[in-house]
């Protein structure tokens, strides 16, 4: 018996060693942790239960039969984050560069299936050179099996991808279908074709970092949500994100203890809006003052910065926030901000996370680049997402709400449940100056008349009361009371049920 136990322990030690000391040292030299070190940091201490530690590949071509390391380049299993169940896989770059083989894919598929069956999130720690060339089409088939499970799990369990090294070719499509993507600066990248192929085909000379680094995907493409300085920070923030999320669509988000009065007055909000209607202010300040303990987990913070998305808690319960940011492009909606917000709204709706929308929007961004880029279709994505959402929806208009953008931003007409406005709100088709120039085109040559007309238009429409008289705004509230009113609104909506006509699925404008 003792010999068998010793043999088991020896095989375990060999599996835990991955590609060996030399390759582990090389991984550390790049500033990267190993697959198992990452799991230890992500999960609660001692909670990890591993699957398939001894699985080895079955390939025989190109001398592969002579090297069959245990685990086959990926560590899989389950554990807990702050006591809550999660499934995960962590690719091991020290074994065949973390490349995906048939058996490597089967290990990932097994934990995806179990996560779906048991209703728990899947977290992928990606660090892979791509498909294992020695296995040819078998590795490509493995990718497709993983992709299908990403699709089956969409909207059923949260899926999180943390890119902690290379992720190229077919490998990128699995993270692309997950709900959240985090990257690590200077050590992770994602692209469909690498710099060498790009140079061969298009003659462009570009580095891996420029083509698909964390900066590219968090600022320009919007593929990734957040970038972090190192593996440790990325994993700590992943734990923080999981705390806001439900385990599946079968249950609600966790309710955390809170030490902040729901009816807290915030007198500073009475002076948040500048006297000059063209002066910006920081909408993030309002979000933090509405949140329990000022805690705001912002997502996609470097992309489409004219709109803010992220999670807060009110009375210990997770709330998804979408807010125009007047500091950037005056808070206008455009292609990128519409896509960013629509994706977030649809995630919240899929997992029954209530939505708070903070509105200060002068309209859609004009220009040929927007029209040629399809702003009509992209703006319609956000419109569709809000109109489709059946979760509790509370909207607060702080200042401008002009034109079609007023409709899009969770207006009463898209079945928002509570629509509040501050006294500073201006709800109209457009600003006074533009409206007067259209309405009184014949008087343009008389500056005094135009000024008088503008003043008259402002007096009549640059306020929330016309909309309130029609019932489009439920209440004009004092800014200082915003947290109390919003907290009470969400509390009253906890039992909301809204039925939709049966359909296989809608045809969202893509």
Secondary structure, DSSP 8 states (H G I E B T S, - for coil): -HHHHHHHHHHHHHHHTTT-HHHHHHHHHTT---HHHHHHHHS-TT--EEE-TT------GGGGGG---TTTTEEEEEEEETTEEEEEEEE-TTTGGG-B-HHHHHHHHHHHHHHHHHT-EEEEEE----B-GGGTHHHHHHHHHHHHHHHHHTTTS-EEEEE-SEEEGGGHHHHHTSSEEEEETTT-EEESS-HHHHHHHH-----HHHHHBHHIIIIIS---SEEESSHHHHHHHHHHHHTTS-SSTTS--------S-TT---GGGGG-S-SSTT----HHHHHHHHSGGG--EEESTTSSTTEEEEEEEETTEEEEEEEE-TTTGGG-B-HHHHHHHHHHHHHHHHTT-EEEEEEEE--B--SHHHHHTTHHHHHHHHHHHHHH--S-EEEEEEEEEEHHHHHHTT-GGGT-SEEEEETT-EEESS-HHHHHHHHTGGGTT-HHHHHHHHHHHHHHHSSSHHHHHTTSSSEEE-GGGHHHHHHHHHHHTTT--------S------
